[in-house]
């Protein structure tokens, strides 16, 4: 029965092997409803008067029972033992030994010499632990199947948990129901389906929360799953006496009922409220009436408010009693005479901010910014120069190739244009002759000259 996280490791007998605490971490995480035996080292003059009954926990602390140790073996907390069961045996973990068991039995009103207390058979062996592990793996499947069968019969109950005996001969079904339920037919179906002896046990919503476990709104493990075994009734008067707002969501626990911790400080509040007057819900002064808002039992003050303002006035108990006595005589005092409430907390000193505009020189920052700008500009210029050089080298190669191409083209063109130049030299004489012949070609002009 090691830690659930597996950090301690589990030895052969089922106890954690790493923490060497015999079945329980210091925080109580290994064993739910953990108990420390403060009377373990108490010496006795008569060894025969030592308590022969031990308390054993089952199913990780969700159920505890007392067993008589008739053997000569001495068991310590965390030891796994084989116990007398219903037509078989069961396996559990030793939770308490010694004189502390007598106190627990007296609390539960169980007689130490009662013949109904079952016996301890032996220390659990490897075969017993293997058999228990095998039966525990069936519990989840049996719980799911039992809920389905109860739903088929349309029974108004909720199956909370199933606990199977270590030898697999008996199964205890824990259920929650608001009213009485006739489950005789359900027991027959369970016995025929699971082949075990069936025991039905009704529990409350608080006990279910203790079996399931969880973390409360305080951030700690639930009281019902860690140490609380006696569940007392809780009503809204406990919240009213403690001046708590009646908010169902805040006052309810994970079980849906009012939180058990509302009763923890109730006695202290009841003792302190005895000194406060009961008929002081309203007092009268010359100005107006004052109505009671709250009672502070830690400072013995009563807070009142006026209808025409939202301010609250703290008054001492003696002052309230005096005003109430004057009101009975028909006298209205002039003022309430509230007291000044001082707290032990040190006052927070507001930080003083100084206007430092124009007092801090930013020359060093300006120098660094200028240097950065200059460096960036130099880097940009050097990069541009390198790009220009690369571009010029590429253009030089292109110009050399273009010159070669141009040379070849010009030479070929000149060779081709030479005949055209000869033709151009021959054309002017033709034009000249053509111009000279134009007057002769005009018949009118020639005929006139001849005449």
C-alpha positions as a LaTeX table, in Angstrom:
\begin{tabular}{lrrr}
\hline
Residue & $x$ (\AA) & $y$ (\AA) & $z$ (\AA) \\
\hline
Unk1 & 0.00 & 0.00 & 0.00 \\
Unk2 & 2.62 & 2.51 & $-1.04$ \\
Unk3 & 2.22 & 6.05 & $-2.21$ \\
Unk4 & $-0.01$ & 6.61 & $-5.21$ \\
Unk5 & 2.70 & 8.55 & $-7.00$ \\
Unk6 & 5.17 & 5.69 & $-6.70$ \\
Unk7 & 7.92 & 7.92 & $-5.31$ \\
Unk8 & 8.54 & 5.84 & $-2.17$ \\
Unk9 & 8.35 & 2.49 & $-3.86$ \\
Unk10 & 6.63 & $-0.59$ & $-2.47$ \\
Unk11 & 8.43 & $-3.40$ & $-0.69$ \\
Unk12 & 7.44 & $-7.04$ & $-0.55$ \\
Unk13 & 5.06 & $-6.76$ & 2.39 \\
Unk14 & 3.21 & $-3.83$ & 0.81 \\
Unk15 & 4.72 & $-1.03$ & 2.92 \\
Unk16 & 6.67 & 1.80 & 1.31 \\
Unk17 & 10.29 & 0.86 & 1.06 \\
Unk18 & 11.82 & 4.28 & 0.56 \\
Unk19 & 10.40 & 6.38 & 3.40 \\
Unk20 & 10.89 & 3.66 & 6.07 \\
Unk21 & 7.79 & 4.85 & 7.89 \\
Unk22 & 6.08 & 1.46 & 7.91 \\
Unk23 & 3.19 & 2.41 & 5.71 \\
Unk24 & 2.69 & 6.13 & 6.17 \\
Unk25 & 4.41 & 9.30 & 4.97 \\
Unk26 & 4.91 & 12.18 & 7.38 \\
Unk27 & 2.26 & 14.18 & 5.53 \\
Unk28 & $-0.30$ & 11.37 & 5.79 \\
Unk29 & $-0.52$ & 11.02 & 2.01 \\
Unk30 & $-0.02$ & 7.25 & 1.94 \\
Unk31 & $-2.82$ & 6.43 & 4.35 \\
Unk32 & $-6.10$ & 8.27 & 4.47 \\
Unk33 & $-7.34$ & 9.12 & 8.01 \\
Unk34 & $-3.80$ & 8.72 & 9.30 \\
Unk35 & $-3.31$ & 8.41 & 13.08 \\
Unk36 & $-0.13$ & 8.77 & 15.12 \\
Unk37 & 0.15 & 6.64 & 18.24 \\
Unk38 & 1.44 & 9.03 & 20.91 \\
Unk39 & 1.19 & 6.31 & 23.59 \\
Unk40 & 3.34 & 3.75 & 21.77 \\
Unk41 & 6.38 & 4.24 & 24.05 \\
Unk42 & 4.40 & 4.38 & 27.29 \\
Unk43 & 5.87 & 1.85 & 29.82 \\
Unk44 & 3.56 & $-0.54$ & 31.70 \\
Unk45 & 4.23 & $-2.28$ & 34.94 \\
Unk46 & 1.86 & $-5.12$ & 34.02 \\
Unk47 & 2.39 & $-6.37$ & 30.46 \\
Unk48 & $-0.72$ & $-8.52$ & 30.66 \\
Unk49 & $-2.88$ & $-5.41$ & 30.95 \\
Unk50 & $-1.78$ & $-4.24$ & 27.51 \\
Unk51 & $-4.60$ & $-3.88$ & 24.98 \\
Unk52 & $-4.91$ & $-6.96$ & 22.77 \\
Unk53 & $-7.12$ & $-5.25$ & 20.21 \\
Unk54 & $-5.77$ & $-3.45$ & 17.13 \\
Unk55 & $-7.46$ & $-1.13$ & 14.67 \\
Unk56 & $-7.18$ & $-2.13$ & 11.00 \\
Unk57 & $-7.96$ & 0.06 & 7.99 \\
Unk58 & $-9.28$ & $-1.22$ & 4.67 \\
Unk59 & $-9.34$ & 0.22 & 1.17 \\
Unk60 & $-6.77$ & 2.94 & 1.83 \\
Unk61 & $-8.41$ & 4.11 & 5.05 \\
Unk62 & $-11.99$ & 4.44 & 3.83 \\
Unk63 & $-13.16$ & 1.82 & 6.37 \\
Unk64 & $-11.75$ & 0.89 & 9.79 \\
Unk65 & $-12.59$ & $-1.90$ & 12.20 \\
Unk66 & $-11.26$ & $-3.49$ & 15.41 \\
Unk67 & $-9.77$ & $-7.01$ & 15.60 \\
Unk68 & $-8.51$ & $-9.05$ & 18.52 \\
Unk69 & $-4.85$ & $-10.10$ & 18.38 \\
Unk70 & $-4.90$ & $-13.64$ & 19.78 \\
Unk71 & $-1.49$ & $-14.51$ & 18.35 \\
Unk72 & 1.83 & $-13.96$ & 20.10 \\
Unk73 & 3.07 & $-11.68$ & 17.33 \\
Unk74 & 3.57 & $-7.97$ & 17.87 \\
Unk75 & 2.26 & $-5.81$ & 15.02 \\
Unk76 & 3.33 & $-2.28$ & 14.25 \\
Unk77 & 1.58 & 0.45 & 12.31 \\
Unk78 & 1.63 & $-0.28$ & 8.57 \\
Unk79 & 1.91 & $-4.07$ & 8.81 \\
Unk80 & $-0.32$ & $-6.06$ & 6.47 \\
Unk81 & $-2.30$ & $-8.73$ & 8.35 \\
Unk82 & $-4.75$ & $-11.48$ & 7.38 \\
Unk83 & $-8.02$ & $-11.21$ & 9.31 \\
Unk84 & $-11.09$ & $-13.28$ & 9.96 \\
Unk85 & $-13.77$ & $-12.55$ & 7.39 \\
Unk86 & $-17.18$ & $-13.81$ & 6.27 \\
Unk87 & $-16.60$ & $-17.52$ & 5.49 \\
Unk88 & $-13.03$ & $-16.64$ & 4.54 \\
Unk89 & $-10.26$ & $-14.15$ & 5.23 \\
Unk90 & $-9.59$ & $-10.51$ & 4.54 \\
Unk91 & $-6.41$ & $-8.43$ & 4.36 \\
Unk92 & $-5.93$ & $-5.00$ & 5.94 \\
Unk93 & $-3.31$ & $-2.59$ & 7.25 \\
Unk94 & $-2.64$ & $-2.06$ & 10.96 \\
Unk95 & $-3.59$ & 1.50 & 11.86 \\
Unk96 & $-3.44$ & 1.76 & 15.69 \\
Unk97 & $-2.02$ & $-0.49$ & 18.40 \\
Unk98 & $-1.62$ & $-0.19$ & 22.16 \\
Unk99 & $-3.55$ & 1.97 & 24.61 \\
Unk100 & $-4.78$ & 4.37 & 21.95 \\
Unk101 & $-7.08$ & 1.61 & 20.70 \\
Unk102 & $-8.87$ & 1.57 & 24.04 \\
Unk103 & $-9.59$ & 5.26 & 23.74 \\
Unk104 & $-10.96$ & 4.76 & 20.23 \\
Unk105 & $-13.17$ & 1.87 & 21.35 \\
Unk106 & $-14.48$ & 3.92 & 24.25 \\
Unk107 & $-15.25$ & 6.72 & 21.82 \\
Unk108 & $-17.20$ & 4.34 & 19.55 \\
Unk109 & $-18.82$ & 2.65 & 22.57 \\
Unk110 & $-17.43$ & $-0.80$ & 21.82 \\
Unk111 & $-16.69$ & $-3.23$ & 24.65 \\
Unk112 & $-13.16$ & $-4.58$ & 24.61 \\
Unk113 & $-14.35$ & $-8.00$ & 25.77 \\
Unk114 & $-17.16$ & $-8.26$ & 23.25 \\
Unk115 & $-17.32$ & $-11.68$ & 21.54 \\
Unk116 & $-18.37$ & $-10.06$ & 18.28 \\
Unk117 & $-14.85$ & $-8.70$ & 17.70 \\
Unk118 & $-13.18$ & $-10.84$ & 15.04 \\
Unk119 & $-9.67$ & $-12.20$ & 15.29 \\
Unk120 & $-6.33$ & $-11.62$ & 13.59 \\
Unk121 & $-5.25$ & $-14.80$ & 11.80 \\
Unk122 & $-1.62$ & $-14.18$ & 10.81 \\
Unk123 & 0.71 & $-11.79$ & 9.14 \\
Unk124 & $-0.21$ & $-11.44$ & 5.46 \\
Unk125 & 1.86 & $-13.66$ & 3.16 \\
Unk126 & 2.78 & $-13.18$ & $-0.48$ \\
Unk127 & $-0.14$ & $-15.36$ & $-1.56$ \\
Unk128 & $-2.58$ & $-13.30$ & 0.54 \\
Unk129 & $-1.34$ & $-10.03$ & $-0.96$ \\
Unk130 & $-1.49$ & $-11.44$ & $-4.50$ \\
Unk131 & $-5.06$ & $-12.64$ & $-3.94$ \\
Unk132 & $-6.08$ & $-9.25$ & $-2.54$ \\
Unk133 & $-4.54$ & $-7.43$ & $-5.51$ \\
Unk134 & $-6.45$ & $-9.67$ & $-7.89$ \\
Unk135 & $-9.80$ & $-9.01$ & $-6.22$ \\
Unk136 & $-9.21$ & $-5.25$ & $-5.98$ \\
Unk137 & $-8.87$ & $-5.04$ & $-9.75$ \\
Unk138 & $-12.47$ & $-6.29$ & $-10.08$ \\
Unk139 & $-14.01$ & $-3.52$ & $-7.95$ \\
Unk140 & $-14.16$ & $-0.90$ & $-10.71$ \\
Unk141 & $-15.91$ & $-3.24$ & $-13.17$ \\
Unk142 & $-18.33$ & $-4.47$ & $-10.50$ \\
Unk143 & $-19.22$ & $-0.88$ & $-9.57$ \\
Unk144 & $-20.04$ & 0.05 & $-13.17$ \\
Unk145 & $-22.11$ & $-3.08$ & $-13.70$ \\
Unk146 & $-23.97$ & $-2.63$ & $-10.39$ \\
Unk147 & $-24.98$ & 0.91 & $-11.31$ \\
Unk148 & $-26.38$ & $-0.28$ & $-14.63$ \\
Unk149 & $-28.39$ & $-3.03$ & $-12.96$ \\
Unk150 & $-29.83$ & $-0.63$ & $-10.38$ \\
Unk151 & $-30.82$ & 1.74 & $-13.19$ \\
Unk152 & $-32.64$ & $-1.07$ & $-14.98$ \\
Unk153 & $-34.74$ & $-1.76$ & $-11.89$ \\
Unk154 & $-35.46$ & 2.01 & $-11.61$ \\
Unk155 & $-34.37$ & 2.21 & $-7.98$ \\
Unk156 & $-33.86$ & 5.65 & $-6.43$ \\
Unk157 & $-30.34$ & 5.07 & $-5.13$ \\
Unk158 & $-26.77$ & 5.92 & $-6.05$ \\
Unk159 & $-24.06$ & 3.29 & $-5.80$ \\
Unk160 & $-21.02$ & 5.01 & $-4.28$ \\
Unk161 & $-18.43$ & 2.29 & $-3.76$ \\
Unk162 & $-17.94$ & $-1.47$ & $-3.88$ \\
Unk163 & $-15.53$ & $-3.24$ & $-1.53$ \\
Unk164 & $-14.73$ & $-6.89$ & $-2.20$ \\
Unk165 & $-13.23$ & $-9.14$ & 0.46 \\
Unk166 & $-9.63$ & $-10.24$ & $-0.15$ \\
Unk167 & $-10.63$ & $-13.85$ & $-0.92$ \\
Unk168 & $-13.44$ & $-12.69$ & $-3.26$ \\
Unk169 & $-16.32$ & $-14.36$ & $-1.36$ \\
Unk170 & $-18.12$ & $-11.25$ & $-0.15$ \\
Unk171 & $-18.83$ & $-7.81$ & $-1.62$ \\
Unk172 & $-20.11$ & $-4.77$ & 0.28 \\
Unk173 & $-22.08$ & $-2.23$ & $-1.76$ \\
Unk174 & $-22.19$ & 1.31 & $-0.31$ \\
Unk175 & $-25.14$ & 3.31 & $-1.63$ \\
Unk176 & $-26.80$ & 6.69 & $-1.04$ \\
Unk177 & $-30.58$ & 7.11 & $-0.95$ \\
Unk178 & $-32.91$ & 9.79 & 0.36 \\
Unk179 & $-35.73$ & 7.40 & 1.25 \\
Unk180 & $-36.08$ & 3.73 & 2.06 \\
Unk181 & $-35.35$ & 1.46 & $-0.91$ \\
Unk182 & $-36.58$ & $-2.09$ & $-1.47$ \\
Unk183 & $-33.47$ & $-3.74$ & $-2.91$ \\
Unk184 & $-34.35$ & $-7.40$ & $-2.30$ \\
Unk185 & $-34.58$ & $-8.07$ & $-6.03$ \\
Unk186 & $-31.35$ & $-6.16$ & $-6.58$ \\
Unk187 & $-29.47$ & $-8.37$ & $-4.09$ \\
Unk188 & $-30.58$ & $-11.50$ & $-5.96$ \\
Unk189 & $-29.32$ & $-10.06$ & $-9.25$ \\
Unk190 & $-26.00$ & $-9.06$ & $-7.70$ \\
Unk191 & $-25.47$ & $-12.49$ & $-6.14$ \\
Unk192 & $-26.24$ & $-14.25$ & $-9.41$ \\
Unk193 & $-24.14$ & $-11.88$ & $-11.52$ \\
Unk194 & $-21.00$ & $-11.56$ & $-9.37$ \\
Unk195 & $-21.09$ & $-14.93$ & $-7.53$ \\
Unk196 & $-20.45$ & $-13.36$ & $-4.13$ \\
Unk197 & $-22.27$ & $-12.83$ & $-0.85$ \\
Unk198 & $-23.84$ & $-9.37$ & $-1.06$ \\
Unk199 & $-24.09$ & $-6.84$ & 1.75 \\
Unk200 & $-25.84$ & $-3.49$ & 1.21 \\
Unk201 & $-24.80$ & $-0.60$ & 3.44 \\
Unk202 & $-26.34$ & 2.86 & 3.30 \\
Unk203 & $-24.10$ & 5.92 & 3.79 \\
Unk204 & $-24.61$ & 9.67 & 3.71 \\
Unk205 & $-23.34$ & 12.33 & 1.34 \\
Unk206 & $-20.58$ & 13.33 & 3.79 \\
Unk207 & $-19.33$ & 9.76 & 4.03 \\
Unk208 & $-19.31$ & 9.51 & 0.25 \\
Unk209 & $-17.15$ & 12.62 & 0.03 \\
Unk210 & $-14.81$ & 11.03 & 2.58 \\
Unk211 & $-14.49$ & 7.91 & 0.46 \\
Unk212 & $-13.95$ & 9.82 & $-2.79$ \\
Unk213 & $-11.60$ & 12.41 & $-1.27$ \\
Unk214 & $-10.54$ & 15.76 & $-2.69$ \\
Unk215 & $-9.24$ & 19.24 & $-1.91$ \\
Unk216 & $-11.40$ & 21.79 & $-0.10$ \\
Unk217 & $-11.70$ & 25.53 & $-0.66$ \\
Unk218 & $-9.08$ & 26.05 & 2.07 \\
Unk219 & $-6.50$ & 24.30 & $-0.13$ \\
Unk220 & $-6.10$ & 21.28 & 2.15 \\
Unk221 & $-7.38$ & 17.72 & 2.00 \\
Unk222 & $-11.01$ & 17.25 & 2.97 \\
Unk223 & $-11.55$ & 16.77 & 6.70 \\
Unk224 & $-13.93$ & 13.86 & 6.10 \\
Unk225 & $-11.25$ & 12.02 & 4.10 \\
Unk226 & $-8.30$ & 12.82 & 6.39 \\
Unk227 & $-9.27$ & 12.76 & 10.08 \\
Unk228 & $-12.98$ & 13.48 & 10.66 \\
Unk229 & $-15.05$ & 10.37 & 11.42 \\
Unk230 & $-17.96$ & 11.78 & 13.45 \\
Unk231 & $-20.30$ & 13.86 & 11.28 \\
Unk232 & $-22.50$ & 16.33 & 13.18 \\
Unk233 & $-25.44$ & 18.22 & 11.76 \\
Unk234 & $-24.72$ & 21.73 & 10.48 \\
Unk235 & $-27.39$ & 24.40 & 9.97 \\
Unk236 & $-27.41$ & 28.00 & 8.81 \\
Unk237 & $-27.55$ & 29.31 & 12.40 \\
Unk238 & $-23.85$ & 28.50 & 12.68 \\
Unk239 & $-23.17$ & 30.93 & 9.84 \\
Unk240 & $-25.42$ & 33.61 & 11.34 \\
Unk241 & $-23.72$ & 33.47 & 14.73 \\
Unk242 & $-20.35$ & 33.95 & 13.01 \\
Unk243 & $-21.64$ & 36.90 & 10.93 \\
Unk244 & $-21.16$ & 35.06 & 7.65 \\
Unk245 & $-23.17$ & 35.85 & 4.54 \\
Unk246 & $-25.78$ & 33.21 & 3.78 \\
Unk247 & $-24.39$ & 32.19 & 0.41 \\
Unk248 & $-25.19$ & 28.58 & $-0.43$ \\
Unk249 & $-22.35$ & 28.19 & $-2.92$ \\
Unk250 & $-19.70$ & 29.40 & $-0.47$ \\
Unk251 & $-21.04$ & 27.60 & 2.59 \\
Unk252 & $-21.52$ & 24.22 & 0.86 \\
Unk253 & $-18.81$ & 21.61 & 0.54 \\
Unk254 & $-18.13$ & 19.10 & $-2.20$ \\
Unk255 & $-20.79$ & 16.79 & $-0.75$ \\
Unk256 & $-23.49$ & 19.42 & $-1.37$ \\
Unk257 & $-24.12$ & 19.89 & 2.37 \\
Unk258 & $-23.02$ & 22.73 & 4.65 \\
Unk259 & $-19.32$ & 22.60 & 5.48 \\
Unk260 & $-18.38$ & 20.74 & 8.64 \\
Unk261 & $-15.84$ & 23.44 & 9.51 \\
Unk262 & $-18.68$ & 25.85 & 10.34 \\
Unk263 & $-18.96$ & 24.05 & 13.69 \\
Unk264 & $-15.28$ & 24.27 & 14.59 \\
Unk265 & $-15.35$ & 27.86 & 15.98 \\
Unk266 & $-19.04$ & 27.99 & 16.81 \\
Unk267 & $-18.49$ & 27.40 & 20.54 \\
Unk268 & $-16.02$ & 30.27 & 20.71 \\
Unk269 & $-18.50$ & 32.62 & 19.06 \\
Unk270 & $-21.32$ & 31.46 & 21.33 \\
Unk271 & $-19.24$ & 32.12 & 24.46 \\
Unk272 & $-18.23$ & 35.57 & 23.21 \\
Unk273 & $-21.77$ & 36.57 & 22.19 \\
Unk274 & $-23.04$ & 36.07 & 25.75 \\
Unk275 & $-21.68$ & 39.49 & 26.72 \\
Unk276 & $-23.44$ & 41.30 & 23.84 \\
Unk277 & $-26.98$ & 42.66 & 24.39 \\
Unk278 & $-29.70$ & 40.78 & 22.51 \\
Unk279 & $-32.23$ & 43.62 & 22.08 \\
Unk280 & $-29.84$ & 46.16 & 20.57 \\
Unk281 & $-30.70$ & 45.81 & 16.89 \\
Unk282 & $-31.94$ & 49.43 & 16.87 \\
Unk283 & $-31.04$ & 52.38 & 19.09 \\
Unk284 & $-32.27$ & 56.00 & 19.01 \\
Unk285 & $-30.34$ & 59.24 & 19.25 \\
Unk286 & $-31.43$ & 62.84 & 18.87 \\
Unk287 & $-30.49$ & 62.92 & 15.20 \\
Unk288 & $-32.12$ & 59.68 & 14.00 \\
Unk289 & $-32.20$ & 55.98 & 14.57 \\
Unk290 & $-29.15$ & 53.71 & 14.27 \\
Unk291 & $-29.36$ & 50.13 & 13.09 \\
Unk292 & $-27.01$ & 47.29 & 13.97 \\
Unk293 & $-24.81$ & 46.06 & 11.11 \\
Unk294 & $-22.44$ & 43.53 & 12.70 \\
Unk295 & $-20.84$ & 42.38 & 15.95 \\
Unk296 & $-17.08$ & 42.14 & 16.36 \\
Unk297 & $-16.30$ & 39.62 & 19.09 \\
Unk298 & $-12.53$ & 40.12 & 18.79 \\
Unk299 & $-12.72$ & 43.83 & 19.73 \\
Unk300 & $-16.03$ & 43.73 & 21.62 \\
Unk301 & $-17.54$ & 46.33 & 19.32 \\
Unk302 & $-20.96$ & 46.76 & 17.72 \\
Unk303 & $-21.17$ & 48.56 & 14.38 \\
Unk304 & $-24.17$ & 50.81 & 13.63 \\
Unk305 & $-25.21$ & 52.84 & 10.60 \\
Unk306 & $-27.54$ & 55.80 & 10.06 \\
Unk307 & $-30.30$ & 55.92 & 7.39 \\
Unk308 & $-29.03$ & 59.22 & 5.98 \\
Unk309 & $-25.41$ & 58.07 & 5.50 \\
Unk310 & $-23.42$ & 55.00 & 4.57 \\
Unk311 & $-20.83$ & 55.47 & 7.30 \\
Unk312 & $-20.55$ & 52.82 & 10.02 \\
Unk313 & $-20.01$ & 53.81 & 13.66 \\
Unk314 & $-18.25$ & 51.38 & 16.06 \\
Unk315 & $-19.63$ & 51.46 & 19.62 \\
Unk316 & $-18.50$ & 49.65 & 22.72 \\
Unk317 & $-20.78$ & 47.21 & 24.49 \\
Unk318 & $-21.04$ & 49.49 & 27.53 \\
Unk319 & $-22.03$ & 52.46 & 25.39 \\
Unk320 & $-24.74$ & 50.45 & 23.61 \\
Unk321 & $-26.17$ & 49.24 & 26.92 \\
Unk322 & $-26.20$ & 52.80 & 28.25 \\
Unk323 & $-27.99$ & 54.18 & 25.17 \\
Unk324 & $-30.49$ & 51.34 & 25.33 \\
Unk325 & $-31.21$ & 52.11 & 28.98 \\
Unk326 & $-31.72$ & 55.80 & 28.15 \\
Unk327 & $-34.12$ & 54.89 & 25.34 \\
Unk328 & $-36.22$ & 52.88 & 27.78 \\
Unk329 & $-36.50$ & 56.01 & 29.92 \\
Unk330 & $-37.54$ & 58.06 & 26.89 \\
Unk331 & $-34.24$ & 59.94 & 26.64 \\
Unk332 & $-32.37$ & 60.27 & 23.36 \\
Unk333 & $-28.68$ & 61.11 & 23.65 \\
Unk334 & $-27.17$ & 63.71 & 21.38 \\
Unk335 & $-24.38$ & 61.63 & 19.86 \\
Unk336 & $-23.46$ & 58.00 & 19.48 \\
Unk337 & $-19.89$ & 58.66 & 20.69 \\
Unk338 & $-18.16$ & 56.10 & 18.42 \\
Unk339 & $-14.68$ & 54.88 & 19.28 \\
Unk340 & $-11.66$ & 55.13 & 17.07 \\
Unk341 & $-10.62$ & 51.77 & 15.69 \\
Unk342 & $-6.88$ & 51.27 & 15.43 \\
Unk343 & $-5.24$ & 48.34 & 13.71 \\
Unk344 & $-1.96$ & 46.75 & 14.63 \\
Unk345 & $-0.85$ & 46.73 & 11.03 \\
Unk346 & 1.75 & 49.37 & 10.13 \\
Unk347 & 0.49 & 52.09 & 7.87 \\
Unk348 & 1.68 & 51.89 & 4.33 \\
Unk349 & 3.82 & 54.88 & 3.41 \\
Unk350 & 2.94 & 56.24 & 0.03 \\
Unk351 & 5.98 & 56.64 & $-2.21$ \\
Unk352 & 7.03 & 60.22 & $-2.93$ \\
Unk353 & 7.71 & 60.91 & $-6.59$ \\
Unk354 & 10.23 & 63.64 & $-7.50$ \\
Unk355 & 9.97 & 65.69 & $-10.68$ \\
Unk356 & 13.31 & 65.04 & $-12.37$ \\
Unk357 & 12.52 & 66.70 & $-15.70$ \\
Unk358 & 15.56 & 68.74 & $-16.78$ \\
Unk359 & 17.74 & 67.46 & $-13.93$ \\
Unk360 & 19.24 & 64.46 & $-15.63$ \\
Unk361 & 21.73 & 65.04 & $-18.46$ \\
Unk362 & 21.26 & 62.90 & $-21.53$ \\
Unk363 & 24.56 & 63.79 & $-23.21$ \\
Unk364 & 25.97 & 60.33 & $-22.76$ \\
Unk365 & 22.87 & 58.84 & $-24.35$ \\
Unk366 & 23.05 & 61.35 & $-27.18$ \\
Unk367 & 26.70 & 60.49 & $-27.82$ \\
Unk368 & 25.98 & 56.82 & $-28.01$ \\
Unk369 & 23.03 & 57.44 & $-30.32$ \\
Unk370 & 25.19 & 59.57 & $-32.62$ \\
Unk371 & 27.88 & 56.92 & $-32.69$ \\
Unk372 & 25.32 & 54.34 & $-33.63$ \\
Unk373 & 23.97 & 56.51 & $-36.41$ \\
Unk374 & 27.48 & 57.16 & $-37.77$ \\
Unk375 & 28.32 & 53.47 & $-37.68$ \\
Unk376 & 25.11 & 52.62 & $-39.47$ \\
Unk377 & 25.77 & 55.24 & $-42.15$ \\
Unk378 & 29.35 & 54.03 & $-42.66$ \\
Unk379 & 28.12 & 50.47 & $-43.00$ \\
Unk380 & 25.51 & 51.54 & $-45.52$ \\
Unk381 & 28.05 & 53.54 & $-47.55$ \\
Unk382 & 30.60 & 50.73 & $-47.55$ \\
Unk383 & 27.89 & 48.35 & $-48.70$ \\
Unk384 & 26.86 & 50.69 & $-51.51$ \\
Unk385 & 30.50 & 51.06 & $-52.64$ \\
Unk386 & 30.95 & 47.34 & $-52.80$ \\
Unk387 & 27.74 & 47.04 & $-54.83$ \\
Unk388 & 28.93 & 49.76 & $-57.24$ \\
Unk389 & 32.27 & 48.05 & $-57.71$ \\
Unk390 & 30.60 & 44.79 & $-58.52$ \\
Unk391 & 28.25 & 46.53 & $-60.95$ \\
Unk392 & 31.15 & 48.33 & $-62.67$ \\
Unk393 & 33.13 & 45.11 & $-63.15$ \\
Unk394 & 30.11 & 43.51 & $-64.78$ \\
Unk395 & 29.53 & 46.53 & $-67.04$ \\
Unk396 & 33.23 & 46.46 & $-68.17$ \\
Unk397 & 32.89 & 42.88 & $-69.25$ \\
Unk398 & 29.69 & 43.73 & $-71.13$ \\
Unk399 & 31.31 & 46.78 & $-72.85$ \\
Unk400 & 34.26 & 44.66 & $-74.11$ \\
Unk401 & 31.89 & 42.21 & $-75.67$ \\
Unk402 & 29.80 & 45.00 & $-77.18$ \\
Unk403 & 32.89 & 46.62 & $-78.73$ \\
Unk404 & 33.85 & 43.36 & $-80.37$ \\
Unk405 & 30.35 & 43.00 & $-81.73$ \\
Unk406 & 30.32 & 46.55 & $-82.94$ \\
Unk407 & 33.69 & 46.15 & $-84.70$ \\
Unk408 & 32.54 & 43.14 & $-86.61$ \\
Unk409 & 29.32 & 44.79 & $-87.63$ \\
Unk410 & 30.96 & 48.07 & $-88.79$ \\
Unk411 & 33.51 & 46.32 & $-90.90$ \\
Unk412 & 30.94 & 44.25 & $-92.64$ \\
Unk413 & 28.76 & 47.34 & $-93.11$ \\
Unk414 & 31.56 & 49.37 & $-94.65$ \\
Unk415 & 32.28 & 46.62 & $-97.10$ \\
Unk416 & 28.68 & 46.48 & $-98.02$ \\
Unk417 & 28.33 & 50.27 & $-98.41$ \\
Unk418 & 31.22 & 50.77 & $-100.80$ \\
Unk419 & 29.16 & 50.15 & $-103.97$ \\
Unk420 & 26.60 & 52.61 & $-102.72$ \\
Unk421 & 29.27 & 55.31 & $-102.43$ \\
Unk422 & 30.26 & 54.78 & $-106.10$ \\
Unk423 & 26.67 & 55.08 & $-107.12$ \\
Unk424 & 26.34 & 58.29 & $-105.16$ \\
Unk425 & 29.36 & 59.75 & $-107.01$ \\
Unk426 & 27.83 & 58.89 & $-110.37$ \\
Unk427 & 24.43 & 60.38 & $-109.59$ \\
Unk428 & 25.36 & 64.10 & $-109.64$ \\
Unk429 & 26.31 & 64.18 & $-113.31$ \\
Unk430 & 23.02 & 62.59 & $-114.18$ \\
Unk431 & 21.24 & 65.18 & $-112.07$ \\
Unk432 & 23.20 & 67.94 & $-113.65$ \\
Unk433 & 22.34 & 66.78 & $-117.13$ \\
Unk434 & 18.79 & 66.41 & $-116.07$ \\
Unk435 & 18.73 & 69.99 & $-114.80$ \\
Unk436 & 20.33 & 71.26 & $-117.96$ \\
Unk437 & 17.80 & 69.54 & $-120.17$ \\
Unk438 & 14.75 & 70.88 & $-118.33$ \\
Unk439 & 14.51 & 74.17 & $-120.35$ \\
Unk440 & 14.81 & 72.32 & $-123.59$ \\
Unk441 & 12.06 & 69.93 & $-122.70$ \\
Unk442 & 9.48 & 72.77 & $-122.48$ \\
Unk443 & 7.87 & 73.02 & $-125.93$ \\
Unk444 & 6.19 & 76.27 & $-125.21$ \\
Unk445 & 9.39 & 78.01 & $-124.23$ \\
Unk446 & 11.26 & 76.75 & $-127.32$ \\
Unk447 & 8.51 & 77.68 & $-129.69$ \\
Unk448 & 8.45 & 81.19 & $-128.30$ \\
Unk449 & 12.18 & 81.66 & $-128.55$ \\
Unk450 & 12.18 & 80.47 & $-132.15$ \\
Unk451 & 9.60 & 82.90 & $-133.12$ \\
\hline
\end{tabular}
